[in-house]
Amino acid sequence: MSDPDFLKFLATLGVGGILAGFMFFFYRKDVRQYTDLWKAQTDVLTSLIESNIEANVSLKAAVEALHRRLDERELPPRRHGTL
């Protein structure tokens, strides 16, 4: 139903119908606003998770490279009484 047709329909219902129509209109507006806000927050959270995944992958690669370097390095013999 287009808006003018909807208003004509509400006018046939009297004052109670007009009030109910306005309540429904503003309720739908609020629901749409909060739904849009929720979708925006979901997009932000998704991008944050993706950036954290990228950071974790790079940290894992750095730790693995460090372990390889430590495994390849020959350690000097330990002396008694020293660390």
Protein Blocks (a to p, Z undefined) as FASTA:
>chain_A
ZZklmmmmmmmnojmlmmmmmmmmmmmmmmmmmmmmmmmmmmmmmmmmmmmmmmmmmmmm
mmmmmmmmmmmpccddddehiZZ
